[in-house]
Amino acid sequence: MMSEQGFRTESDSMGELQVAMDALYGAQTQRAVDNFAISGLTMPRRFIQALGLIKASAAEANQALGDLDPAIAGAIVRAAEAVADGEHDAQFPVDVFQTGSGTSSNMNANEVIAHLATADLGATVHPNDHVNMGQSSNDVIPTAIHVAAAVACSDELRPALDHLAATLERRADELSDVTTTGRTHLMDAMPVTLGQEIGGWAYQVRQGEVRVGEAMERIRDLAQGGTAVGTGINARPEFGGEVATALTRRTGVTFRPSPNRFESLSSQDAAVELSGQLKTVAVSLMKISNDLRWMNSGPLAGLGEIALPALQPGSSIMPGKVNPVIPEAVAQVSAQVIGNDTTITVAGQSGNFQLNVMLPVVAHNLLQSISLLANGARALADRAVAGFTVNRERLEAALGRNPILVTALNTAIGYELGAKIAKRAYAEGRPLMELAREMTDLADDELERLLDPKTLTAGGIPGAD
């Protein structure tokens, strides 16, 4: 029934209420909108996509098992695919901070898809009896978290990490002949090449990609088919496998029924594990970003060893100032992901008996972390790493006055004399070579050979055959 004020009357098991006339959802979604006016944050696009994919796959499974009329199944599939494709995102207004099972979001999907399917078919398609057939929010929402995370990692994050690693590897190769002062404790140390330094960053990123891939193995396991408490009540035994097969076909990501649906409903251990690996990636990107900021610092009163691409004015009051904005942005991404992991860790502990009851906040934070890291990695690769230039003169000048190079003389003159030479070099501001000539009996050609910075980057025992 439609009212004169642009609303229609909808009803559910709790009674009647008013819903906007142009809304595709029904009474249960409206109750959730009214009850959870908390943050203004709605469920992520990837999560809504996953719900659409699950509902389409479930309709196909129910038809294949002989439980759902082919015409109704077809209408549900078409509507659910439209939801998955993002055609109706505005019809998913439920706040992230809602019932902990995510029931409101599951019913939001059921109601929207039922509304669309009814209009398509010209006959009633029920949100519970048809769209939600063989399902419960308690298995749909955990399944949606896994599907959304797996697809996002496969389509966004892993390609982005691969791109960043490849960009770092290319720059490491280009700069393999450039020797710089190594630093430990932010203090001068033995020399390294920029290729070695940047190659270390690249390996961090490669390992992060591997870690994410390993965590995805558990994310591929789906709760679907466990229904309310894990027993599979009101679902055929074959249903979960049929849904996993359909989701594999639709996404290109291999999914499989969970070997233990009681675990899949009552815990979020796989999501916690993946989040932990995302945190590790964030820590790696923070380290790389901070190194780039230090190397770029100055350009006059800092290290000034590299110049990051100048992307925008850096100050509203200091003309000409340019800041390392991309590493700063990526450092903030890393901080957010680390914070998200803490939230997911707490949420993962909230599996009381047969059901975890912090599922929506797990979905929100996990998918945000994946998206932020993917976008941050690409920005770091394309707008910082790919284009920075090296101040070779600055690097060479610092190397030539680095007393720590005396370490290379340890095997020839001993640690104690080396320490005396280094201290005098610091105190008097004199070149190491000059003092080594005065304080040792080593010939000039031997000193030059032992103290050559480029040679020292190869490691081993200086002067040994």
One Martini backbone bead per residue (centre of mass of N, CA, C, O) as a GRO file, in nm:
protein
  465
    1MET     BB    1   0.097   0.035   0.021
    2MET     BB    2   0.034   0.382  -0.049
    3SER     BB    3   0.117   0.690   0.033
    4GLU     BB    4   0.106   1.048   0.013
    5GLN     BB    5   0.434   1.076   0.119
    6GLY     BB    6   0.620   0.846  -0.034
    7PHE     BB    7   0.506   0.586   0.099
    8ARG     BB    8   0.512   0.250   0.216
    9THR     BB    9   0.371  -0.050   0.329
   10GLU     BB   10   0.533  -0.271   0.543
   11SER     BB   11   0.602  -0.621   0.640
   12ASP     BB   12   0.658  -0.832   0.924
   13SER     BB   13   0.679  -1.023   1.211
   14MET     BB   14   0.647  -0.723   1.372
   15GLY     BB   15   0.505  -0.564   1.136
   16GLU     BB   16   0.446  -0.237   1.052
   17LEU     BB   17   0.597  -0.002   0.802
   18GLN     BB   18   0.772   0.264   0.664
   19VAL     BB   19   0.866   0.299   0.314
   20ALA     BB   20   1.015   0.403   0.064
   21MET     BB   21   0.886   0.396  -0.252
   22ASP     BB   22   1.188   0.362  -0.402
   23ALA     BB   23   1.253   0.120  -0.248
   24LEU     BB   24   1.384  -0.218  -0.265
   25TYR     BB   25   1.337  -0.256   0.014
   26GLY     BB   26   1.221  -0.347   0.337
   27ALA     BB   27   1.145  -0.385   0.663
   28GLN     BB   28   1.418  -0.491   0.779
   29THR     BB   29   1.593  -0.267   0.667
   30GLN     BB   30   1.443  -0.030   0.798
   31ARG     BB   31   1.497  -0.111   1.087
   32ALA     BB   32   1.805  -0.087   1.064
   33VAL     BB   33   1.817   0.210   0.991
   34ASP     BB   34   1.676   0.304   1.256
   35ASN     BB   35   1.870   0.153   1.469
   36PHE     BB   36   2.169   0.223   1.297
   37ALA     BB   37   2.244   0.543   1.362
   38ILE     BB   38   2.593   0.577   1.382
   39SER     BB   39   2.818   0.633   1.118
   40GLY     BB   40   2.749   0.615   0.789
   41LEU     BB   41   2.858   0.335   0.740
   42THR     BB   42   2.878   0.111   0.487
   43MET     BB   43   2.903  -0.150   0.313
   44PRO     BB   44   3.112  -0.273   0.105
   45ARG     BB   45   3.135  -0.335  -0.224
   46ARG     BB   46   3.258  -0.621  -0.202
   47PHE     BB   47   3.035  -0.731  -0.017
   48ILE     BB   48   2.795  -0.688  -0.206
   49GLN     BB   49   2.906  -0.857  -0.429
   50ALA     BB   50   2.915  -1.121  -0.266
   51LEU     BB   51   2.613  -1.141  -0.211
   52GLY     BB   52   2.528  -1.164  -0.506
   53LEU     BB   53   2.694  -1.419  -0.572
   54ILE     BB   54   2.561  -1.602  -0.360
   55LYS     BB   55   2.263  -1.579  -0.449
   56ALA     BB   56   2.308  -1.686  -0.734
   57SER     BB   57   2.439  -1.958  -0.650
   58ALA     BB   58   2.203  -2.059  -0.474
   59ALA     BB   59   1.988  -2.068  -0.694
   60GLU     BB   60   2.134  -2.271  -0.871
   61ALA     BB   61   2.152  -2.496  -0.658
   62ASN     BB   62   1.846  -2.525  -0.599
   63GLN     BB   63   1.774  -2.604  -0.885
   64ALA     BB   64   1.967  -2.850  -0.918
   65LEU     BB   65   1.819  -2.990  -0.653
   66GLY     BB   66   1.492  -2.930  -0.696
   67ASP     BB   67   1.384  -2.664  -0.503
   68LEU     BB   68   1.372  -2.454  -0.756
   69ASP     BB   69   1.224  -2.277  -0.969
   70PRO     BB   70   1.351  -2.181  -1.268
   71ALA     BB   71   1.217  -1.900  -1.290
   72ILE     BB   72   1.298  -1.797  -1.011
   73ALA     BB   73   1.597  -1.848  -1.034
   74GLY     BB   74   1.648  -1.661  -1.276
   75ALA     BB   75   1.553  -1.400  -1.139
   76ILE     BB   76   1.758  -1.407  -0.911
   77VAL     BB   77   2.014  -1.408  -1.076
   78ARG     BB   78   1.972  -1.139  -1.221
   79ALA     BB   79   1.950  -0.965  -0.966
   80ALA     BB   80   2.218  -1.052  -0.827
   81GLU     BB   81   2.404  -0.958  -1.057
   82ALA     BB   82   2.329  -0.660  -1.032
   83VAL     BB   83   2.438  -0.633  -0.749
   84ALA     BB   84   2.731  -0.726  -0.807
   85ASP     BB   85   2.767  -0.485  -1.033
   86GLY     BB   86   2.644  -0.210  -0.881
   87GLU     BB   87   2.335  -0.111  -0.953
   88HIS     BB   88   2.233  -0.109  -0.610
   89ASP     BB   89   2.399   0.034  -0.373
   90ALA     BB   90   2.183   0.244  -0.260
   91GLN     BB   91   2.015  -0.021  -0.131
   92PHE     BB   92   2.265  -0.022   0.105
   93PRO     BB   93   2.217   0.141   0.423
   94VAL     BB   94   2.354  -0.027   0.628
   95ASP     BB   95   2.529  -0.028   0.898
   96VAL     BB   96   2.810  -0.157   1.022
   97PHE     BB   97   2.676  -0.096   1.307
   98GLN     BB   98   2.529  -0.390   1.390
   99THR     BB   99   2.441  -0.677   1.386
  100GLY     BB  100   2.684  -0.925   1.439
  101SER     BB  101   2.579  -1.126   1.198
  102GLY     BB  102   2.446  -0.952   0.951
  103THR     BB  103   2.136  -0.980   0.901
  104SER     BB  104   2.064  -0.707   0.775
  105SER     BB  105   2.233  -0.752   0.514
  106ASN     BB  106   2.102  -1.010   0.420
  107MET     BB  107   1.810  -0.890   0.405
  108ASN     BB  108   1.875  -0.669   0.211
  109ALA     BB  109   1.941  -0.860  -0.020
  110ASN     BB  110   1.681  -1.023  -0.024
  111GLU     BB  111   1.487  -0.780  -0.078
  112VAL     BB  112   1.607  -0.664  -0.334
  113ILE     BB  113   1.601  -0.924  -0.505
  114ALA     BB  114   1.300  -0.981  -0.475
  115HIS     BB  115   1.200  -0.721  -0.604
  116LEU     BB  116   1.338  -0.758  -0.880
  117ALA     BB  117   1.228  -1.045  -0.944
  118THR     BB  118   0.928  -0.977  -0.936
  119ALA     BB  119   0.934  -0.770  -1.168
  120ASP     BB  120   1.050  -0.969  -1.379
  121LEU     BB  121   0.835  -1.213  -1.343
  122GLY     BB  122   0.535  -1.135  -1.226
  123ALA     BB  123   0.603  -1.270  -0.946
  124THR     BB  124   0.646  -1.392  -0.642
  125VAL     BB  125   0.943  -1.319  -0.451
  126HIS     BB  126   1.089  -1.440  -0.167
  127PRO     BB  127   1.334  -1.355   0.060
  128ASN     BB  128   1.327  -1.632   0.222
  129ASP     BB  129   1.205  -1.877   0.052
  130HIS     BB  130   1.401  -1.808  -0.200
  131VAL     BB  131   1.667  -1.637  -0.164
  132ASN     BB  132   1.723  -1.796   0.137
  133MET     BB  133   1.752  -2.074   0.051
  134GLY     BB  134   1.951  -2.274   0.256
  135GLN     BB  135   1.989  -2.025   0.457
  136SER     BB  136   2.196  -1.807   0.664
  137SER     BB  137   2.346  -1.550   0.807
  138ASN     BB  138   2.561  -1.744   0.954
  139ASP     BB  139   2.679  -1.826   0.651
  140VAL     BB  140   2.674  -1.585   0.457
  141ILE     BB  141   2.866  -1.378   0.594
  142PRO     BB  142   3.125  -1.547   0.614
  143THR     BB  143   3.129  -1.599   0.311
  144ALA     BB  144   3.146  -1.301   0.219
  145ILE     BB  145   3.415  -1.239   0.348
  146HIS     BB  146   3.581  -1.448   0.187
  147VAL     BB  147   3.507  -1.368  -0.099
  148ALA     BB  148   3.587  -1.069  -0.088
  149ALA     BB  149   3.883  -1.111   0.000
  150ALA     BB  150   3.978  -1.300  -0.227
  151VAL     BB  151   3.911  -1.113  -0.465
  152ALA     BB  152   4.072  -0.865  -0.370
  153CYS     BB  153   4.347  -1.003  -0.360
  154SER     BB  154   4.349  -1.108  -0.655
  155ASP     BB  155   4.270  -0.825  -0.809
  156GLU     BB  156   4.449  -0.612  -0.624
  157LEU     BB  157   4.688  -0.676  -0.423
  158ARG     BB  158   4.883  -0.872  -0.565
  159PRO     BB  159   4.933  -0.696  -0.819
  160ALA     BB  160   5.042  -0.450  -0.659
  161LEU     BB  161   5.284  -0.590  -0.526
  162ASP     BB  162   5.415  -0.680  -0.787
  163HIS     BB  163   5.457  -0.393  -0.899
  164LEU     BB  164   5.635  -0.287  -0.672
  165ALA     BB  165   5.857  -0.500  -0.684
  166ALA     BB  166   5.935  -0.451  -0.982
  167THR     BB  167   6.015  -0.155  -0.945
  168LEU     BB  168   6.237  -0.206  -0.736
  169GLU     BB  169   6.406  -0.401  -0.908
  170ARG     BB  170   6.469  -0.200  -1.131
  171ARG     BB  171   6.610   0.014  -0.953
  172ALA     BB  172   6.826  -0.173  -0.838
  173ASP     BB  173   6.961  -0.228  -1.112
  174GLU     BB  174   7.021   0.071  -1.192
  175LEU     BB  175   7.176   0.112  -0.882
  176SER     BB  176   7.420  -0.104  -0.845
  177ASP     BB  177   7.671   0.123  -0.877
  178VAL     BB  178   7.574   0.266  -0.613
  179THR     BB  179   7.736   0.405  -0.341
  180THR     BB  180   7.665   0.398   0.014
  181THR     BB  181   7.584   0.477   0.328
  182GLY     BB  182   7.542   0.300   0.585
  183ARG     BB  183   7.283   0.230   0.844
  184THR     BB  184   7.285   0.225   1.205
  185HIS     BB  185   7.096   0.388   1.425
  186LEU     BB  186   7.134   0.639   1.221
  187MET     BB  187   7.432   0.555   1.167
  188ASP     BB  188   7.722   0.517   1.049
  189ALA     BB  189   7.837   0.269   0.816
  190MET     BB  190   7.875   0.046   0.605
  191PRO     BB  191   7.868  -0.007   0.283
  192VAL     BB  192   7.629   0.023   0.014
  193THR     BB  193   7.410  -0.034  -0.225
  194LEU     BB  194   7.127   0.065  -0.369
  195GLY     BB  195   7.058  -0.214  -0.474
  196GLN     BB  196   7.060  -0.352  -0.198
  197GLU     BB  197   6.853  -0.176  -0.052
  198ILE     BB  198   6.617  -0.204  -0.260
  199GLY     BB  199   6.619  -0.514  -0.267
  200GLY     BB  200   6.515  -0.543   0.022
  201TRP     BB  201   6.242  -0.419  -0.032
  202ALA     BB  202   6.148  -0.614  -0.252
  203TYR     BB  203   6.151  -0.866  -0.070
  204GLN     BB  204   5.941  -0.776   0.126
  205VAL     BB  205   5.710  -0.766  -0.084
  206ARG     BB  206   5.728  -1.055  -0.182
  207GLN     BB  207   5.668  -1.180   0.097
  208GLY     BB  208   5.391  -1.051   0.128
  209GLU     BB  209   5.261  -1.197  -0.109
  210VAL     BB  210   5.302  -1.479   0.008
  211ARG     BB  211   5.148  -1.443   0.272
  212VAL     BB  212   4.875  -1.384   0.146
  213GLY     BB  213   4.853  -1.650  -0.013
  214GLU     BB  214   4.857  -1.836   0.235
  215ALA     BB  215   4.601  -1.715   0.376
  216MET     BB  216   4.400  -1.779   0.137
  217GLU     BB  217   4.361  -2.081   0.185
  218ARG     BB  218   4.147  -2.033   0.420
  219ILE     BB  219   3.952  -1.835   0.264
  220ARG     BB  220   3.837  -2.062   0.063
  221ASP     BB  221   3.671  -2.142   0.298
  222LEU     BB  222   3.322  -2.223   0.338
  223ALA     BB  223   3.019  -2.192   0.531
  224GLN     BB  224   2.832  -2.288   0.332
  225GLY     BB  225   2.571  -2.505   0.481
  226GLY     BB  226   2.549  -2.448   0.802
  227THR     BB  227   2.373  -2.221   0.878
  228ALA     BB  228   2.290  -2.159   1.199
  229VAL     BB  229   2.519  -2.384   1.365
  230GLY     BB  230   2.653  -2.611   1.138
  231THR     BB  231   2.447  -2.857   1.058
  232GLY     BB  232   2.241  -2.778   0.806
  233ILE     BB  233   1.972  -2.676   0.849
  234ASN     BB  234   1.766  -2.661   0.561
  235ALA     BB  235   2.001  -2.816   0.403
  236ARG     BB  236   2.156  -2.970   0.175
  237PRO     BB  237   2.452  -3.142   0.165
  238GLU     BB  238   2.524  -3.024  -0.138
  239PHE     BB  239   2.501  -2.712  -0.130
  240GLY     BB  240   2.782  -2.598  -0.057
  241GLY     BB  241   2.930  -2.719  -0.303
  242GLU     BB  242   2.761  -2.580  -0.522
  243VAL     BB  243   2.830  -2.291  -0.440
  244ALA     BB  244   3.139  -2.309  -0.465
  245THR     BB  245   3.139  -2.378  -0.767
  246ALA     BB  246   2.991  -2.122  -0.864
  247LEU     BB  247   3.195  -1.916  -0.743
  248THR     BB  248   3.436  -2.009  -0.905
  249ARG     BB  249   3.315  -1.946  -1.184
  250ARG     BB  250   3.255  -1.634  -1.126
  251THR     BB  251   3.566  -1.546  -1.010
  252GLY     BB  252   3.835  -1.748  -1.040
  253VAL     BB  253   3.817  -1.856  -0.751
  254THR     BB  254   3.897  -2.107  -0.535
  255PHE     BB  255   3.642  -2.290  -0.383
  256ARG     BB  256   3.533  -2.443  -0.062
  257PRO     BB  257   3.421  -2.632   0.163
  258SER     BB  258   3.420  -2.655   0.476
  259PRO     BB  259   3.544  -2.901   0.693
  260ASN     BB  260   3.426  -2.696   0.937
  261ARG     BB  261   3.139  -2.522   1.015
  262PHE     BB  262   3.168  -2.457   1.312
  263GLU     BB  263   3.423  -2.288   1.280
  264SER     BB  264   3.312  -2.085   1.057
  265LEU     BB  265   3.088  -1.959   1.251
  266SER     BB  266   3.251  -1.916   1.541
  267SER     BB  267   3.485  -1.794   1.360
  268GLN     BB  268   3.781  -1.568   1.240
  269ASP     BB  269   4.070  -1.689   1.181
  270ALA     BB  270   4.124  -1.631   0.880
  271ALA     BB  271   4.093  -1.322   0.903
  272VAL     BB  272   4.308  -1.281   1.116
  273GLU     BB  273   4.540  -1.392   0.952
  274LEU     BB  274   4.521  -1.199   0.711
  275SER     BB  275   4.549  -0.940   0.876
  276GLY     BB  276   4.834  -1.005   0.979
  277GLN     BB  277   4.960  -0.994   0.690
  278LEU     BB  278   4.875  -0.707   0.630
  279LYS     BB  279   5.040  -0.585   0.856
  280THR     BB  280   5.312  -0.670   0.745
  281VAL     BB  281   5.291  -0.505   0.489
  282ALA     BB  282   5.261  -0.234   0.634
  283VAL     BB  283   5.537  -0.240   0.770
  284SER     BB  284   5.699  -0.244   0.510
  285LEU     BB  285   5.587   0.025   0.391
  286MET     BB  286   5.681   0.200   0.625
  287LYS     BB  287   5.983   0.150   0.597
  288ILE     BB  288   6.014   0.247   0.304
  289SER     BB  289   5.895   0.530   0.342
  290ASN     BB  290   6.099   0.627   0.559
  291ASP     BB  291   6.353   0.595   0.392
  292LEU     BB  292   6.270   0.793   0.170
  293ARG     BB  293   6.244   1.040   0.355
  294TRP     BB  294   6.532   1.048   0.455
  295MET     BB  295   6.679   1.058   0.175
  296ASN     BB  296   6.505   1.330   0.096
  297SER     BB  297   6.606   1.508   0.299
  298GLY     BB  298   6.567   1.872   0.296
  299PRO     BB  299   6.814   1.933   0.082
  300LEU     BB  300   7.031   2.077   0.283
  301ALA     BB  301   6.973   1.973   0.608
  302GLY     BB  302   6.986   1.689   0.509
  303LEU     BB  303   7.064   1.424   0.319
  304GLY     BB  304   7.002   1.446   0.002
  305GLU     BB  305   7.025   1.168  -0.185
  306ILE     BB  306   6.735   1.218  -0.288
  307ALA     BB  307   6.465   1.287  -0.537
  308LEU     BB  308   6.155   1.322  -0.531
  309PRO     BB  309   5.884   1.377  -0.680
  310ALA     BB  310   5.724   1.672  -0.769
  311LEU     BB  311   5.368   1.713  -0.695
  312GLN     BB  312   5.345   1.952  -0.468
  313PRO     BB  313   5.288   2.185  -0.268
  314GLY     BB  314   5.406   2.203   0.088
  315SER     BB  315   5.301   2.509   0.149
  316SER     BB  316   5.112   2.796   0.271
  317ILE     BB  317   5.395   2.977   0.358
  318MET     BB  318   5.638   2.818   0.203
  319PRO     BB  319   5.800   2.882  -0.060
  320GLY     BB  320   5.909   2.590  -0.247
  321LYS     BB  321   5.797   2.367  -0.087
  322VAL     BB  322   5.867   2.007  -0.080
  323ASN     BB  323   5.707   1.698  -0.022
  324PRO     BB  324   5.674   1.347   0.080
  325VAL     BB  325   5.363   1.254   0.014
  326ILE     BB  326   5.354   0.952  -0.049
  327PRO     BB  327   5.499   0.831   0.197
  328GLU     BB  328   5.300   0.964   0.394
  329ALA     BB  329   5.044   0.823   0.293
  330VAL     BB  330   5.149   0.528   0.335
  331ALA     BB  331   5.196   0.552   0.637
  332GLN     BB  332   4.893   0.594   0.698
  333VAL     BB  333   4.796   0.332   0.585
  334SER     BB  334   4.956   0.156   0.780
  335ALA     BB  335   4.824   0.257   1.039
  336GLN     BB  336   4.536   0.167   0.965
  337VAL     BB  337   4.594  -0.136   0.932
  338ILE     BB  338   4.696  -0.183   1.218
  339GLY     BB  339   4.427  -0.096   1.348
  340ASN     BB  340   4.245  -0.300   1.205
  341ASP     BB  341   4.379  -0.550   1.330
  342THR     BB  342   4.286  -0.497   1.616
  343THR     BB  343   3.985  -0.516   1.561
  344ILE     BB  344   3.988  -0.804   1.441
  345THR     BB  345   4.103  -0.941   1.690
  346VAL     BB  346   3.869  -0.875   1.877
  347ALA     BB  347   3.643  -0.990   1.696
  348GLY     BB  348   3.756  -1.287   1.689
  349GLN     BB  349   3.678  -1.331   2.007
  350SER     BB  350   3.343  -1.317   1.936
  351GLY     BB  351   3.290  -1.644   1.962
  352ASN     BB  352   2.994  -1.747   2.082
  353PHE     BB  353   3.004  -2.050   2.038
  354GLN     BB  354   2.827  -2.065   1.723
  355LEU     BB  355   2.893  -1.735   1.701
  356ASN     BB  356   2.996  -1.463   1.550
  357VAL     BB  357   2.941  -1.096   1.666
  358MET     BB  358   3.162  -0.921   1.441
  359LEU     BB  359   3.132  -0.927   1.123
  360PRO     BB  360   3.104  -0.638   0.997
  361VAL     BB  361   3.380  -0.526   1.112
  362VAL     BB  362   3.553  -0.726   0.968
  363ALA     BB  363   3.475  -0.657   0.681
  364HIS     BB  364   3.548  -0.358   0.680
  365ASN     BB  365   3.852  -0.379   0.769
  366LEU     BB  366   3.961  -0.588   0.571
  367LEU     BB  367   3.878  -0.442   0.303
  368GLN     BB  368   4.024  -0.180   0.363
  369SER     BB  369   4.309  -0.291   0.380
  370ILE     BB  370   4.330  -0.404   0.097
  371SER     BB  371   4.274  -0.139  -0.056
  372LEU     BB  372   4.493   0.041   0.067
  373LEU     BB  373   4.739  -0.133  -0.012
  374ALA     BB  374   4.694  -0.135  -0.314
  375ASN     BB  375   4.697   0.174  -0.359
  376GLY     BB  376   4.963   0.236  -0.209
  377ALA     BB  377   5.155   0.061  -0.379
  378ARG     BB  378   5.107   0.207  -0.648
  379ALA     BB  379   5.186   0.489  -0.558
  380LEU     BB  380   5.474   0.422  -0.472
  381ALA     BB  381   5.570   0.320  -0.744
  382ASP     BB  382   5.470   0.564  -0.948
  383ARG     BB  383   5.522   0.839  -0.734
  384ALA     BB  384   5.831   0.749  -0.628
  385VAL     BB  385   6.021   0.515  -0.723
  386ALA     BB  386   6.034   0.556  -1.040
  387GLY     BB  387   6.135   0.893  -1.010
  388PHE     BB  388   6.385   0.899  -0.856
  389THR     BB  389   6.678   1.071  -0.772
  390VAL     BB  390   7.041   1.092  -0.761
  391ASN     BB  391   7.299   1.219  -0.537
  392ARG     BB  392   7.614   1.139  -0.601
  393GLU     BB  393   7.789   1.355  -0.469
  394ARG     BB  394   7.680   1.319  -0.182
  395LEU     BB  395   7.759   1.024  -0.148
  396GLU     BB  396   8.068   1.051  -0.202
  397ALA     BB  397   8.135   1.254   0.020
  398ALA     BB  398   8.050   1.074   0.259
  399LEU     BB  399   8.231   0.830   0.202
  400GLY     BB  400   8.515   0.984   0.216
  401ARG     BB  401   8.432   1.055   0.550
  402ASN     BB  402   8.408   0.754   0.662
  403PRO     BB  403   8.540   0.602   0.945
  404ILE     BB  404   8.403   0.311   0.932
  405LEU     BB  405   8.596   0.189   0.712
  406VAL     BB  406   8.807   0.077   0.919
  407THR     BB  407   8.688  -0.209   0.942
  408ALA     BB  408   8.865  -0.322   0.695
  409LEU     BB  409   9.137  -0.324   0.897
  410ASN     BB  410   9.114  -0.535   1.126
  411THR     BB  411   9.291  -0.778   1.005
  412ALA     BB  412   9.559  -0.584   0.993
  413ILE     BB  413   9.539  -0.389   1.288
  414GLY     BB  414   9.293  -0.398   1.456
  415TYR     BB  415   9.054  -0.269   1.663
  416GLU     BB  416   9.203  -0.058   1.840
  417LEU     BB  417   9.338   0.108   1.614
  418GLY     BB  418   9.079   0.163   1.457
  419ALA     BB  419   8.943   0.332   1.680
  420LYS     BB  420   9.153   0.558   1.688
  421ILE     BB  421   9.123   0.651   1.397
  422ALA     BB  422   8.818   0.718   1.407
  423LYS     BB  423   8.827   0.928   1.637
  424ARG     BB  424   9.019   1.127   1.491
  425ALA     BB  425   8.845   1.174   1.243
  426TYR     BB  426   8.613   1.300   1.396
  427ALA     BB  427   8.764   1.519   1.567
  428GLU     BB  428   8.935   1.645   1.299
  429GLY     BB  429   8.800   1.608   1.013
  430ARG     BB  430   8.948   1.371   0.868
  431PRO     BB  431   9.054   1.162   0.655
  432LEU     BB  432   9.107   0.832   0.674
  433MET     BB  433   9.351   0.793   0.489
  434GLU     BB  434   9.539   0.995   0.626
  435LEU     BB  435   9.549   0.850   0.908
  436ALA     BB  436   9.639   0.568   0.811
  437ARG     BB  437   9.916   0.658   0.719
  438GLU     BB  438  10.015   0.757   1.003
  439MET     BB  439   9.913   0.485   1.193
  440THR     BB  440  10.037   0.299   0.970
  441ASP     BB  441  10.229   0.048   0.759
  442LEU     BB  442  10.059   0.080   0.516
  443ALA     BB  443  10.027   0.093   0.201
  444ASP     BB  444   9.862   0.277  -0.024
  445ASP     BB  445   9.759   0.047  -0.209
  446GLU     BB  446   9.638  -0.115   0.030
  447LEU     BB  447   9.444   0.098   0.137
  448GLU     BB  448   9.282   0.142  -0.123
  449ARG     BB  449   9.185  -0.151  -0.141
  450LEU     BB  450   9.051  -0.179   0.150
  451LEU     BB  451   8.882   0.123   0.119
  452ASP     BB  452   8.692   0.043  -0.103
  453PRO     BB  453   8.359   0.079  -0.112
  454LYS     BB  454   8.269  -0.112  -0.338
  455THR     BB  455   8.419  -0.365  -0.234
  456LEU     BB  456   8.274  -0.373   0.051
  457THR     BB  457   7.981  -0.463  -0.063
  458ALA     BB  458   8.074  -0.781  -0.094
  459GLY     BB  459   8.219  -0.862   0.145
  460GLY     BB  460   8.392  -1.029   0.356
  461ILE     BB  461   8.749  -1.031   0.354
  462PRO     BB  462   8.957  -0.796   0.339
  463GLY     BB  463   9.223  -0.904   0.121
  464ALA     BB  464   9.124  -1.171   0.053
  465ASP     BB  465   9.139  -1.446  -0.177
   0.00000   0.00000   0.00000
